[in-house]
Every structure is written in C-alpha cells, then in structure tokens.
Amino acid sequence: MISKYYDFTENQLKKFQELYNLHINVPINLTRIKEKEDFFLKHILDSIYFAKFLNVDFEIGIDVGTGGGFPGVILALMYPDKMFYLIDSIKKKCEHVSHFIDELEITNAKVINDRVENVKNLKADIIFSRGVGKVVDIIKWTNNVSHETTAYLFYKGEDIETEIKQAKNIISKRGLSYGNLRIQEPIQRSYLYFNNFSFCRVRPKTDI
C-alpha cells in the first residue's frame, strides 16, 4: 500500500509488517492508530517520506521523544549504515521500543530512557522530532547533544509560522538556515528542517 509512494525493499516491507504486528499486540497504548492502512501511511511512510525530496548526509541521528518508535525505528531500517539513538523519558515506552528493535534484529539503533537534556557524551549530526514540543524548545533541550553543524528535522502540521517566530533568536544565534517541505498527498505533513551544512540537496519545489 505504501510501495507506490516510496521505493522500499521487500525486506523493509517485511519488517514494517512485523512492526505493525508487534505494535497492535502491546499491552499499553503506544498509538491510537490501529487500522493497518492508516498505520502504514501515518506512521511508517510519514517517518521517511521527507527523504524522497531531501537528501540528508549524516552518521548519527537522534530521535527526540520517540514514543512508539517513530520515526526512529523506521529511519534505522531505512538507513542501515547510520546509527540512531531513540530517546524518551517514559520507561514503559522505551521498554517496548527496545523489544521491537530486538525482534526486528535492528543493530543500528539504541533506546535511551531519559530526558534529552540529561544525555551526555553523545553528539548528533541530525536531530529528528515528531510531534514533541515546539521548535525553540527542542533546539534548547538538545544543546548537549548537538554540535556546530547539527541539522534538525521537525515533523509538523500546517501552521508553523508561529513556531519559527518563537525560535527566531536561537535560529540566528546558531547560524541556522531553514526550509519547509509541505506534503499534501498521500499524507499531510510539514517537514521543517534547519541546518548549516548537513543537507546536501533540497528539491526546489517545497509544496508537494
């Protein structure tokens, strides 16, 4: 159902099916989306669809507030040569996501049960955040895990202008440039990205 939108391998699709099966059988509510087609579109495709239009260059990625493992688990499956750290402060969620990673035999992802502000001795080339906090807050919270060329990719809704204004000072201080990739179909999503040098290609058209 999602293969017509993105070039997935058979093994990736198999892993996505396994992830769906794991999700719907957990005893806690990691997601309100249970119907299979919605799960594949709104969780799996949504996690990676930006990469159809943005070419990112990184070695280490951090998923802040991973929740049920999105986008971190999907990104780890799509970028097997990159390392991902999935951070969340809720222990039960972390335990289940760690179980998913073990069951799916993902070797390039690690779950950290803590607030990202407390994480030390880790620096990310790119920081992902899906539905967790405002732009200005995430940039502040991740100060300890960022370096001078760290990029940020935020999964947002349609109204992002207020958040950009709120983050104006820290954006300027960090010397960040930004863009907004707005997707209308098959999902509705704004991928808001900030970077110095970490994105090496952006398609000119940003309203899809």
N, C-alpha and C positions, 0 to 999 in steps of 0.2 A: 504493500500500500504506500510505502514511502520511497520505494526504489525509483519511481518516476520523477522524483524531485531531487534526488541526490544519488551519486554513484557509490553505492555500498557494495562490499564484497559479500559473498554467500556466508562466510564465517561471521562477519559483523551482524548480518541479519539473524543468524542463528543465535548469537549472543544476545541480541536485543529481545528475541523471543524468550530466552531463558531468564533475562532480567525481568521481563513482564510477569512471567510465571512466579518468580521469587517475590516480586512486589505484591501481587494480589493475595499471597499466602502469608504475609507477615501479620502478627497479632496486633500491631499498632497501626494507626492511620498515617502512613508516610505520604500519601497523596489521596486527594478526593477523586482523582481521575481513575476510574476502574475499567471503563469500556476500552477495549483493545485499540480500536482505530484512533480514539482521542489520545490514548496513552502514547501511541507511536508518533502521532503528529505533534502533540502539545508538550511532550517531554523529550522524546528521542530526537525527532527532526529539529525541534526548536533548539536543542542543545548544540547542534553542529551546523545548522543551516547558514550561519554567517560565513562559514568557510567557502561557500560557493562564490562569494563575492569579495571576501577579504583574504589576502594571503598573509598569514602570520608566521613570524620567524622567532622561535624561542626554544629553550631547552627545558626550563622548569616553569610549570604553571601552578597556580593556587586557585582553588575554588572556595570562595568565602561563603559560609553558610550553606553547605552542600545539601542539607536536608535529606531528601531521599536519594541523593547521589547525582543530582542534576545541577549543572552539566558535567560534573567531574568524571563520573563513570563512563559516560558516552565519549567524552574527549579522550580518555585514556584508551578506549577501544579504537578510536579513530586515529590517534597519534601514538602508535606503539613504541616509537623511538623517543618519546618525550616522557618526562617524569611529572606526575601530578600529586599534589597534596590537597586532600579534601578536608576542610576544617569546619567543625560545627561544635557549638557549646553544649548540645543536648546529647547526653550519653547514649540513650536508647537508639536514637537515630544513627549515631556513629557505629554502634554495635551491629545494627542491621546492614548498614552500607559496607562495613568491613566483611560481613558474611557474604554479601553479594560479590565483592571483589574476589574473595577466596573461591566461591563456587564458580565464578566465570573465569578463573585462572588468570586474572589480570595481575601482571607483575610490575607494572609501571605506575601504580597508584598506592598511596598510603593515606589512611584516615587519621586525623589528629583531633582528639576530643578536647577542645579548649576554645577560648575566645582568641581571635586572630591577634588582638593587641598583646597577648601574652606569649605568642610564639617567637622564639629567638633562634639564632643560628640557622636561619633559612632565608634565602633571598629569591624572589620570583622574577622571571623575565616578563611574565604576563599574569595579571590577576583577573579572574572571572568572578562575577557576582550576578546571580539570577534571583531577582525579587527579594533582595535582602538589603534594606537600608537605602539611604539617599547617597548620591554620588559623593558629596562633600564628606559624609561620614565614612564611607568605605575607604576613600583616599587617606583620611586621617587615621583610621583604625589599622590600616596596612602599612603604616610608615616603617615599622620594624622589619617588615618582610619585603620591602621594595628597595631598589637601587636607582641610580640617576637615569637609567634608560628603561625602567619598568613600564610596560604598557598595561592598560586597563580595558576590559570589555564588559560592559554592563548590559544586561537583558532588561529592557524597559518597555513600558506601554507607549501610548501615542504622545502624551503630554510630557515633554522632557525639558522644555524651556525654563521652567521654574527651577529645576534641579541644577541646570547649567549656570543660571544666575547665582544661585546659592553657593556654587563651587568656584565662582569666578576668581576669587583671591588665591585659593590654593592651586587652581589651574595655572594662573600666571606665575605664582611662586615656583612651581615645579617645572615651568617651561614646557607645558604640555600643549599639543595641538589636539583637536578633536573633530570627529565627524559622526554623522548619524545615518545608519543604514536602515531605512524603513521598509519593512516587508508587509505586503497586504495579502498575498496568497502564497502557499496554502495555509499559512499561519499569519497572524497579525502580531508583529513584533518590531520594536526599535532596538537595534544593536548599536549602542552608543559606545564609541571607542576613543580612548585617549592614548597618545603615545609621543615619544620622541623619535626613536629610530626603529622600533620593534616591528612595525608593519612595513613590509616592503612593497606591497601593491594594494591599491584600493580601486575598484571599478569606478569610473566617473559617475555613473548613474547611481544615485543613492535613494531613490524612491521606487521600490520594486512592486 
